[in-house]
């Protein structure tokens, strides 16, 4: 009997670790953006390295989960949905890594008047991702609470859109003290990239809504 | 003597084989078709429990079949079982809904008409009433069980993967119960007509003071083995068809359907359960072989109703009702004609 549940336990542990990684990445992402705008570049790079490590580890976990689910013929009716969820969640980690990499390469100029806006945007995108992780955990363990978390994901994604729009309007406003048009575009670009993390989380949430309906008896 | 008996039993064994190849899929179809349970596991568990059900609890429903027509001539019993098997074969080929239980009853009525024996009308009414009642009762059990399971499902907080493991165990347990009920209820179709004519051939075998295998139980053991052979040789394809093409149930819904159907088959088969219900002044059920296919369809409809009645295919109900009338009539005609041929061409005593 114990052997019967052993494979299930191993894959449960992998899924839990995978979700832990996304949660950690979301929090590191928020701190990393704050470090960057606070001028703590070394700390920012360290956080970028940590996100890169977690991204690689998650790729490995994703492959292992996929392989085991098929090899051991586990959850035949929900296998496709679980793999779809894991792969799309992996895209969220990739996005966080990609945005931090863009910061590291392009080094956008820090302007005091945008600092608080970017802090708020990073925090909101991170919250959105954290709620997605909670929804995903509920999908595996407590299906009745998935909807609550998904509502929060939608809320934070909407908030991120509002902050993104605010930054863009501010960047292109006549009284904003930025001479070059290219610099204004650069600010818009990074606002869009950070907000994209929340967009990605929301698109996974929409899939999760369907998977949840399908899991009813 | 024994070899000629075995030759005459072949029609019943053939009926058992076809029952194993078709009806085992009703119990295991979704579990195997969705790959929750391996075919080898299903076939092994099914065979053991079908044989156990037939030997331990098979006599109740057979007694009712015996009341409808006590066929004392072995050639007559052979012909009746052959007529039922041929009817099932032809109707399956013509894609008409067919049940072994209804075919054997029709074939016995054909024998009654041929031999000029009066049909036991109260027994016939009891049997036909049970056919109509059994899918309805399964649907009722399925609705109750659905609400119980859905309620429990909302409360438990275990990981999807572990839940999957539990579901597999539940499906195996339900399959074992379903196989036992199938053996107990449907062995009457396979061997019921031979009880009277082989009474002198199979004598009791005692295993010291431990247990006694009666002649009837030996007959049922043979029938059970033929069902098991049907399961191993031909049911795999049918299981995959049932599991992936026809019902499309989730594994948990399949568990509900199989358990509901098994309870009904068991209620209509177990003498000891009947005695227990009577002892507690509860309503008991006549011991009659019922169609496991129709019972399963009743269960699927029950789950559909519990979900709010969406996607219910009313044509299925029409097909079942058609089967209640068409199968016995066709089997009776085939039986009458076959008995005529066996009596007049092969010069055998059929009654």
Interface residues (C-beta under 8 A of the other chain):
Chain A: X4 X5 X8 X9 X11 X12 X15 X73 X74 X75 X76 X77 X78 X82 X139 X140 X141 X142 X144 X215 X217
Chain B: X34 X35 X36 X146 X149 X150 X153 X154 X157 X158 X159 X160 X161 X162 X164 X165 X168 X169 X250 X251 X252 X253 X256 X303 X307
